[in-house]
Structure formats: C-alpha cells, structure tokens
C-alpha cells in the first residue's frame, strides 16, 4: 500500500526530460471479460498480459520524437466487480483529478450489454466525483475547460483548406459565450453546444472504447445480425458519447485493429503530440469519432439503414440478449449399432424361429434388399425379392428370405462372392429364365 501511495503522490520515475509531465494518468472502467487488460497490453506491445485483481497498475511509454523527450503515462484498470469501486480513491483524488483521462470500456461480444455497461460505469465514476467533495468553483473550472476543448476541435485538414476560422478567433468566441453562460453542469453544454451535448460534463476527458469488434462476424453468422443491428448500436453509443463529450473507438486487440490509433489519440489529447487522423465511419468494426466532431445530423445518417425499428426505441428492446439453452434440454445423442453386431443378433433370432423380432423391426430394416452404399453391395446379390443368391426361387414372405440375406452379409468377411473393397461397379446376377416358361420350338 505504501508503494501505491508513493506512486500516486510522487508520480512515476523521473523521465529524461521534465518538459513532458509525469503526473498524467488514464483510468479504465468496464465490466469483466470486456478485454480491458488485453487492450492495454496490446498498446504496450506485451504479448503475455497478466490480469490482476482489484486495481491493476500499468504504464505506457510516451516519447516525443521531435524534441527527444519521454515520460510514462500511468494506466489504472479497475476490476469489473462493483465491490472494488471503493478503490477509486487511490488513482483519482482531488489533487490529480484534472490530470486524469477516463476510459469506459464495453465489449461487442455482448452487444446487448453495451449501453447498460457504459451508463453503469459512468454513474460509478460520477458518484466518486461527488464523494471527493471538490469546491464548486474548481469543478466549474474543469467543466469549462472540457467545453472549450470540445468546441475547439478541428478535423485534420479543415483549417488548411480554409473550411473553418482561425483557432484564435474561435477560441475567443467560445470564451465570450462561456462568460455569458451559467456555470451549472448541464447549462454550459446546452447553452453553447445545443441540446444533448455535454449534458453530463464530468470535468475531464472521456474516451469510450468498444472492444472485440472482430466478434461482429460471429454475431452475423450465429445470431443473424444485420447491418441495421450494428447501425442501431453505433447510433446509440454515439448519442451516449455526445452527452459526455467523449471520443469513440471501435477496437480489436485480437486482430490489432485501431489499437495504435487509440494510443496516438491518447498522447495527443494528454500531451499535445501531433495527431492527423480524421473521423472514421466507413468500416463498421473500426469506427473512430473524435471528441467535438459528432452531432445529431451526422448520427442521423445511420437512420437510413434502420428499417425494422425506430432509432429512439429502447436499446434493450431492440438488441435483445439471446436465450441460452439449458443442459437438461439438450438433444439425446443416438449411436448406431455396429453392422456386424446387429446382423449377428438378427441371425440368432432367425435361427431360434422368433418371428416377433422380424415383425417388430422397423420397415427400413425389414426390407434392406437395395443397399444404400457401395460398402454393403455384394457381388452376385440379387435385387429381386424371392430369389436367392444362386438364382433359385424361395417362397416369398418366409423366414428363408431374411436368413439367406443375412447369411450372405455375414459371409462377406470371408471373401466369398465379394468384389474388391469399396467397389461400386459390381453388377448383380440375374437368374436365367425358368425352363417351365421356355417357349416350345415350332417344329415340335
């Protein structure tokens, strides 16, 4: 515990240069099995992540190649059990609150839990902020800073092309509006940005990460998910991000999709390092929405593909958790009896003159005169009922028919009358015409 407190109050080990601050940190919140530890390990380049319990501590190496400076970014990962939420007092306190970035993580492997999970952990952190009992003036200052950064976002390339005004004039305009606005939690966002934007201003940067997006192919195959399902999920998550002013990332640590992009955006937001990637909305499993870029009109583009429901429908009524089959309801596995064993039993029954065994046999077994596979085809076997293998007649319907047939099958192991194994070309012998039916010569 002393080591943890030392890290919290003194920061990480002293970097080679003091120009990059060493007191920055990222707090990762989310349910268990959402891939929080695996994601951080992937960003670190660690192929063998070790999951801890309670509160994990990691760090990311940050390097400014232009100024040859480096530092360490602390990363705290809280266990997904709410029982451990009391540990938040260690990574986030009143002193380091403005230097913390919040990362909310949910998983595409369980899309029916995404929105509930994000709202749950955002509320958990909001409750922790209340317990810090920070002065209202300080919290308002942090919230104004979040609004300012949100409004000052410029998509890479827009300023060069003259699509937006100069950053200095935009910043001055925002400051004037903020000076005239109220300082309430919701008032700052609504008066300057519009309805449903930054209505839940936590006073720090928020990043929403949807992990395991490679699982989308499984959802399509096993759960019959369509494009409109994923569009409905995305529009709901993007609306959630608007209320917190959060960035949005769809990532997959398994296939290393958007993990590097997430790291570059982190160090850009925290340390001001260059970042030139615009919003990405084309690939459904690699979405990137920067904080300050999105709005209701852009989200409404997704509505065009949503036909079976309304965008404002309850999330859990549209993305429904599938029912799991109970083990007691599993289909009983049927095992076929080995051919020779079955035929041996039938021969014993025939030799004992037990007709009930024949009449109780299913029809498919009582008339096996035409074999289904080449394995059961016997050279010389006659397809004609009432005729033995040697071509002589027997009384139809008698026990001799079945006995003769089963005896011929049992004798195939000895090689008598058998063709080559697996042969499909043997033709049955057809008995010659009976002498009784021969026509008399005309000269008789």
Protein Blocks (a to p, Z undefined) as FASTA:
>chain_A
ZZmmmmmmnopaddfbfkbcckbccdddddehkommmmmmmmnopabdcddehjacdddd
dddfklopadddddddddfbfklmmmmmmmpcfklmmmpccdddddfklmmlmmmmmmmm
mmmmmmmmmmnopafklmmmmmmmmmmmmmmpccehjlmnopaccfklmmmmmmmmmmmp
ccbfklmmmmmnoghiaklcghiacddddehklmmmmmmmmnopafklmmmmmmmmmmmm
mmnopacddddfklopoklmmmmmmmmmmnopacfbdcdfkbmklcccdehjacfklmmm
mmmmmmkbcfkbcfklmmccdddddfklpccddddddfklmmmmmmmmmmnopaklmmmp
cfklmmmmbcfbfklpcghiafbghiafkopacdehiaklmmmmmmmmmmmmnopopace
hiakbccddddddfklpccdfkZZ
